[in-house]
C-alpha cells in the first residue's frame, strides 16, 4: 500500500471513529439532559399535588371549626330526630325519589316542602353549601351526626340519609373516613382516603377527606367530609407544556393502578390501567431516580419517579418520555452537522500532522547520499 493510500485509509477510519464516538456522546448527553428535565418535571408535579392536598386539608379543618357549621349540624340533627318512621326511607323519598330534578341535578331542590323542621333547616343550609362547592371545586359535601347518620349531602346520591357506621356503605372510603374522624382525639385531625370506586357515585373513582366537628367543651358534634374530585388532580398531571410528543406525568397508587389519566388514552385510565414497572415500584418504596424501562404500554421510556406521601397516603409520581423520541433528538440535523464538523476537524488534524511529517522528511538530508 502506498503512503498516500495509507494516509487516506487512516483519515477515513479516523473520521468514522470520531463520527461514531461523537454520536454516542450526543445520545448520552441527550439522555442525561432529558433525565434531569424529567426529574425536574416530576418534582414540580409532586410539589403542585402537595400544595393542592394541603389546601384541602386546611379547608376541611377551617370549616370544621366554624361556629356556623356546628350550629347547622345541631339543627339538622334536631330535624332528623323529629322525622317520623324510617328516616332513610322518608328523606330519600322526599329528596331523591320525589325530587322534581333528575339525577345529577337533585342539588337544585332547596327543600322538599313537607313542612318538617329538617326541610326548613335544609333550605337555610343548602345554598351556602352549594356556593362553597362551586367556589372550591369539591364533588360533594357531607355532614354526619356522631352515630354515623349521613344527615346532609349536597347532591343527594343513594348514600344520603343512610348510616355509614353500620349500613350498606360502611366498608367504603367514606365510611372509613367517618369512623377515623369520629374516633380522633385531636380537633385538627384530618383523614384522607385513596381513590376507589364509589357505588353511590355510579362506581366512579372517589376520594374523601374528613375532620371531626367539636363543640367548645370538646364534645363531638359530628363529622364534616368532602368528596375530592379527580378532575383537579388530573388537571395538574395532564399539563404537557415542554414535554414533546410523548412526554407525560401521572400518578400510581399502592395497588399499581393509575390515579390520573394517561395522555395517550381516549377514555379514563384512573383505577383501570395497571403500571407494574420497576420505576413505579421504586417510587412507591420511597425512592427517587431515573431509569429506562418498558412502560404500561410496553414502550421503552425514560422514566423519572418519586414518592408522594400525605396523611398516610403514598403515591408514586411519574414523569416519562419515549426513549425513541430522546434518541431522535440526537439525530436532528444541527446535531449531526456538529458531529460531522468534529469528524472533518479530526481529518484536518491528521492531514496537518502528515504534511508536517513530509516537510520534515524533505528538509532532512538522506544519510546515504554524499555531497558533491
C-alpha positions as CSV (number, residue, x, y, z in Angstrom):
1,X,0.0,0.0,0.0
2,X,1.3,3.4,-0.9
3,X,1.9,6.1,1.6
4,X,-0.9,8.2,0.3
5,X,-3.3,5.3,0.4
6,X,-2.4,4.5,3.9
7,X,-2.9,8.1,5.0
8,X,-6.3,8.2,3.2
9,X,-7.4,4.9,4.9
10,X,-6.3,6.3,8.3
11,X,-8.2,9.5,7.6
12,X,-11.4,7.7,6.7
13,X,-11.1,5.4,9.7
14,X,-10.5,8.3,12.0
15,X,-13.5,10.1,10.5
16,X,-15.8,7.1,11.1
17,X,-14.5,6.6,14.7
18,X,-14.9,10.3,15.5
19,X,-18.4,10.3,14.0
20,X,-19.5,7.2,15.9
21,X,-17.9,8.4,19.2
22,X,-19.4,11.9,18.8
23,X,-22.9,10.5,18.0
24,X,-22.7,8.2,21.1
25,X,-21.7,11.2,23.2
26,X,-24.6,13.2,21.8
27,X,-27.0,10.4,22.6
28,X,-25.7,10.1,26.1
29,X,-25.8,13.9,26.5
30,X,-29.4,13.9,25.3
31,X,-30.4,11.2,27.7
32,X,-28.6,12.9,30.6
33,X,-30.4,16.2,29.7
34,X,-33.8,14.5,29.4
35,X,-33.2,12.7,32.7
36,X,-32.5,15.9,34.5
37,X,-35.5,17.6,32.9
38,X,-37.8,14.7,33.7
39,X,-36.7,14.7,37.4
40,X,-37.5,18.5,37.5
41,X,-40.9,17.9,35.9
42,X,-41.7,15.1,38.4
43,X,-40.7,17.3,41.3
44,X,-42.8,20.2,40.0
45,X,-45.9,18.0,39.6
46,X,-45.3,16.5,43.1
47,X,-45.0,19.9,44.6
48,X,-48.2,21.1,42.9
49,X,-50.0,18.0,44.2
50,X,-48.7,18.5,47.7
51,X,-49.9,22.1,47.6
52,X,-53.4,21.1,46.4
53,X,-53.7,18.3,49.0
54,X,-52.5,20.7,51.7
55,X,-55.2,23.2,50.6
56,X,-57.8,20.5,51.0
57,X,-56.5,19.7,54.5
58,X,-56.6,23.4,55.5
59,X,-60.1,23.9,54.2
60,X,-61.7,20.9,56.0
61,X,-60.0,21.9,59.3
62,X,-61.1,25.6,58.8
63,X,-64.7,24.8,58.1
64,X,-64.9,22.1,60.9
65,X,-64.0,24.8,63.4
66,X,-66.7,27.3,62.2
67,X,-69.5,28.1,64.7
68,X,-72.0,28.3,61.8
69,X,-71.2,24.8,60.7
70,X,-71.6,23.4,64.3
71,X,-74.9,25.2,64.5
72,X,-76.1,23.7,61.2
73,X,-75.2,20.2,62.3
74,X,-77.1,20.6,65.6
75,X,-80.2,21.9,63.8
76,X,-80.1,19.2,61.2
77,X,-79.8,16.6,64.0
78,X,-82.8,18.1,65.7
79,X,-84.7,17.9,62.4
80,X,-83.6,14.4,61.8
81,X,-84.8,13.3,65.3
82,X,-88.3,14.7,64.6
83,X,-88.8,12.8,61.4
84,X,-91.4,10.1,61.6
85,X,-90.8,6.4,60.8
86,X,-87.8,5.2,58.9
87,X,-85.7,8.3,58.4
88,X,-83.8,6.9,55.5
89,X,-87.0,6.0,53.7
90,X,-88.6,9.3,54.5
91,X,-85.7,11.6,53.4
92,X,-84.7,9.5,50.3
93,X,-88.4,9.6,49.3
94,X,-88.6,13.4,49.7
95,X,-85.1,14.4,48.3
96,X,-84.4,11.6,45.8
97,X,-87.4,9.6,44.6
98,X,-89.8,12.6,44.6
99,X,-87.2,15.2,43.7
100,X,-88.5,17.3,40.7
101,X,-85.0,17.4,39.3
102,X,-83.3,14.4,37.6
103,X,-80.2,12.5,38.9
104,X,-77.2,14.8,38.7
105,X,-79.4,17.9,39.3
106,X,-81.0,17.0,42.6
107,X,-79.0,19.6,44.3
108,X,-81.2,22.2,42.7
109,X,-84.0,21.3,45.1
110,X,-83.7,23.6,48.1
111,X,-86.5,22.0,50.1
112,X,-89.0,19.1,49.9
113,X,-91.7,21.5,51.1
114,X,-93.1,19.0,53.5
115,X,-93.1,21.5,56.4
116,X,-90.8,19.5,58.6
117,X,-88.1,21.1,60.7
118,X,-85.5,19.1,58.7
119,X,-86.6,20.7,55.4
120,X,-86.7,24.2,56.9
121,X,-83.1,23.8,58.1
122,X,-82.1,22.2,54.8
123,X,-83.5,25.2,52.9
124,X,-81.3,27.5,55.0
125,X,-78.1,25.4,54.9
126,X,-78.2,24.2,51.3
127,X,-77.5,27.4,49.3
128,X,-74.4,28.1,51.4
129,X,-73.1,24.6,50.8
130,X,-73.7,24.9,47.1
131,X,-71.7,28.1,46.9
132,X,-68.9,26.5,48.8
133,X,-68.7,23.5,46.5
134,X,-68.9,25.8,43.4
135,X,-66.1,28.0,44.7
136,X,-63.8,25.3,45.9
137,X,-64.4,22.6,43.3
138,X,-65.4,19.6,45.5
139,X,-67.7,16.9,44.2
140,X,-69.9,16.8,47.3
141,X,-70.1,17.8,50.9
142,X,-71.3,15.6,53.8
143,X,-72.4,16.2,57.4
144,X,-72.7,13.3,59.9
145,X,-74.1,13.0,63.3
146,X,-72.0,11.2,65.9
147,X,-73.8,7.9,65.3
148,X,-72.8,7.8,61.6
149,X,-76.1,9.0,60.1
150,X,-75.4,11.0,57.0
151,X,-77.8,13.8,57.8
152,X,-76.9,16.0,54.8
153,X,-75.3,15.8,51.4
154,X,-75.4,18.4,48.6
155,X,-76.0,16.1,45.6
156,X,-78.4,13.6,47.2
157,X,-77.0,10.3,46.0
158,X,-78.0,7.0,47.5
159,X,-75.7,7.3,50.5
160,X,-77.9,10.2,51.7
161,X,-79.7,9.6,54.9
162,X,-78.1,6.2,55.5
163,X,-75.8,5.2,58.3
164,X,-72.1,4.9,57.3
165,X,-71.1,3.2,60.5
166,X,-73.5,0.2,60.2
167,X,-75.3,0.4,56.9
168,X,-74.8,-0.6,53.3
169,X,-71.9,1.8,52.6
170,X,-70.0,1.1,55.8
171,X,-67.0,-0.5,54.0
172,X,-66.4,2.3,51.6
173,X,-63.8,5.1,51.7
174,X,-66.5,7.5,53.1
175,X,-67.4,5.0,55.9
176,X,-63.8,4.6,56.9
177,X,-63.2,8.4,56.8
178,X,-66.2,9.0,59.1
179,X,-65.0,6.5,61.7
180,X,-61.4,7.7,61.6
181,X,-62.6,11.3,62.1
182,X,-65.2,10.4,64.8
183,X,-62.6,8.5,66.8
184,X,-59.8,11.1,66.5
185,X,-58.7,12.8,69.7
186,X,-57.5,16.0,68.0
187,X,-60.0,18.5,66.7
188,X,-57.4,19.3,63.9
189,X,-57.4,15.6,62.8
190,X,-57.7,15.1,59.1
191,X,-58.2,11.7,57.3
192,X,-57.7,11.4,53.5
193,X,-58.7,8.2,51.7
194,X,-57.3,7.0,48.4
195,X,-59.3,6.8,45.3
196,X,-61.5,3.8,44.9
197,X,-64.8,3.1,43.0
198,X,-67.7,4.5,45.0
199,X,-71.0,2.9,44.1
200,X,-73.3,5.8,45.1
201,X,-71.4,7.9,42.6
202,X,-72.1,5.3,39.8
203,X,-68.9,3.5,40.7
204,X,-66.7,6.3,39.7
205,X,-63.3,6.9,41.5
206,X,-63.8,8.8,44.7
207,X,-61.6,10.1,47.4
208,X,-62.7,11.6,50.7
209,X,-61.3,13.9,53.3
210,X,-62.9,14.3,56.8
211,X,-62.4,16.0,60.1
212,X,-64.3,16.0,63.4
213,X,-66.6,18.9,64.4
214,X,-66.5,19.6,68.1
215,X,-68.3,21.9,70.5
216,X,-66.4,24.4,72.7
217,X,-66.3,21.8,75.5
218,X,-64.6,19.3,73.2
219,X,-67.7,17.0,72.8
220,X,-68.3,15.6,69.3
221,X,-71.0,17.4,67.4
222,X,-70.5,15.4,64.1
223,X,-68.1,14.9,61.2
224,X,-67.5,17.1,58.1
225,X,-66.4,15.4,54.9
226,X,-65.7,16.4,51.3
227,X,-65.6,14.2,48.2
228,X,-62.4,15.1,46.3
229,X,-62.8,15.3,42.5
230,X,-60.5,13.5,40.2
231,X,-60.5,16.3,37.6
232,X,-58.5,18.8,39.7
233,X,-55.7,16.3,40.2
234,X,-55.9,15.3,36.6
235,X,-55.5,18.9,35.5
236,X,-52.3,19.1,37.5
237,X,-50.9,15.9,35.9
238,X,-52.1,16.5,32.4
239,X,-50.1,19.6,31.8
240,X,-47.8,18.7,28.8
241,X,-46.1,22.0,28.0
242,X,-42.4,21.4,27.1
243,X,-42.8,17.6,27.2
244,X,-42.5,16.9,23.5
245,X,-44.7,14.4,21.6
246,X,-44.6,11.5,24.1
247,X,-43.8,13.1,27.5
248,X,-46.4,12.6,30.2
249,X,-46.7,12.7,34.0
250,X,-49.1,10.6,36.0
251,X,-49.7,9.0,39.5
252,X,-49.6,5.4,40.6
253,X,-51.2,4.1,43.8
254,X,-50.0,1.3,46.0
255,X,-52.2,-1.2,44.1
256,X,-50.1,-0.1,40.9
257,X,-53.2,1.4,39.3
258,X,-53.2,4.9,37.9
259,X,-54.6,7.8,39.9
260,X,-54.6,10.2,37.0
261,X,-55.4,9.7,33.3
262,X,-52.9,8.7,30.6
263,X,-52.1,11.3,27.9
264,X,-52.5,8.5,25.3
265,X,-55.8,7.1,26.3
266,X,-59.2,8.0,24.8
267,X,-61.0,7.1,28.0
268,X,-60.2,7.4,31.7
269,X,-57.4,5.2,33.0
270,X,-57.9,6.0,36.6
271,X,-58.2,2.8,38.6
272,X,-58.3,0.9,35.3
273,X,-54.7,0.9,34.0
274,X,-52.0,-1.0,35.9
275,X,-48.4,0.3,35.9
276,X,-46.4,-2.7,37.1
277,X,-42.9,-1.3,36.3
278,X,-39.7,-1.3,38.2
279,X,-39.7,2.5,38.4
280,X,-43.3,2.7,39.7
281,X,-42.4,0.2,42.4
282,X,-39.3,2.1,43.4
283,X,-41.3,5.3,43.7
284,X,-43.8,3.6,45.9
285,X,-40.9,2.3,48.0
286,X,-39.8,5.9,48.7
287,X,-37.0,6.1,46.1
288,X,-36.3,8.8,43.6
289,X,-34.4,8.4,40.4
290,X,-34.5,7.9,36.6
291,X,-34.2,4.7,34.5
292,X,-35.1,3.3,31.1
293,X,-37.9,0.7,31.4
294,X,-40.8,-0.6,29.4
295,X,-43.9,1.4,30.5
296,X,-47.5,0.3,30.9
297,X,-47.9,0.4,27.1
298,X,-44.9,-1.9,26.6
299,X,-42.9,1.0,25.1
300,X,-39.3,1.7,26.3
301,X,-39.3,5.1,28.1
302,X,-37.0,7.3,30.1
303,X,-38.8,7.2,33.5
304,X,-38.4,9.6,36.4
305,X,-40.0,8.6,39.7
306,X,-40.5,9.7,43.2
307,X,-42.9,9.2,46.2
308,X,-45.7,11.5,47.4
309,X,-46.9,11.0,51.0
310,X,-49.9,12.8,52.5
311,X,-51.8,11.9,55.7
312,X,-50.8,8.2,55.5
313,X,-51.4,8.0,51.7
314,X,-48.5,7.1,49.4
315,X,-48.4,7.5,45.6
316,X,-45.6,7.3,43.1
317,X,-45.3,10.4,40.8
318,X,-44.0,9.5,37.4
319,X,-42.6,11.6,34.5
320,X,-41.8,9.8,31.3
321,X,-40.9,10.2,27.7
322,X,-40.4,7.6,25.0
323,X,-36.7,6.6,24.6
324,X,-37.1,6.7,20.8
325,X,-38.0,10.4,21.0
326,X,-34.9,11.2,23.1
327,X,-32.7,9.3,20.6
328,X,-34.4,11.0,17.7
329,X,-33.4,14.4,19.1
330,X,-29.8,13.3,18.9
331,X,-30.3,12.8,15.1
332,X,-31.6,16.3,14.5
333,X,-29.7,18.0,11.5
334,X,-28.0,20.6,13.7
335,X,-26.6,17.8,16.0
336,X,-25.5,15.7,13.0
337,X,-23.9,18.7,11.4
338,X,-21.9,19.4,14.6
339,X,-20.8,15.7,14.6
340,X,-19.7,15.9,11.0
341,X,-17.7,19.0,11.8
342,X,-15.9,17.1,14.5
343,X,-15.0,14.4,12.0
344,X,-13.7,16.8,9.5
345,X,-11.7,18.6,12.2
346,X,-10.1,15.2,13.1
347,X,-9.2,14.6,9.4
348,X,-7.8,18.1,9.1
349,X,-5.6,17.4,12.2
350,X,-4.3,14.2,10.7
351,X,-3.6,15.8,7.4
352,X,-1.7,18.6,9.1
353,X,0.4,16.2,11.0
354,X,1.2,14.2,7.9
355,X,2.2,17.3,6.0
356,X,4.4,18.3,8.8
357,X,6.0,14.9,8.7
358,X,6.6,15.1,4.9
359,X,8.1,18.6,5.2
360,X,10.4,17.4,7.8
361,X,11.5,14.4,5.7
362,X,12.1,16.7,2.7
363,X,14.4,19.1,4.7
364,X,16.5,16.3,6.3
365,X,19.4,15.0,4.1
366,X,19.4,11.3,3.2
367,X,22.3,9.6,5.0
368,X,23.4,7.6,2.0
369,X,23.7,10.5,-0.4
370,X,27.2,12.1,-0.5
371,X,27.7,15.8,-1.0
372,X,29.3,16.7,-4.3
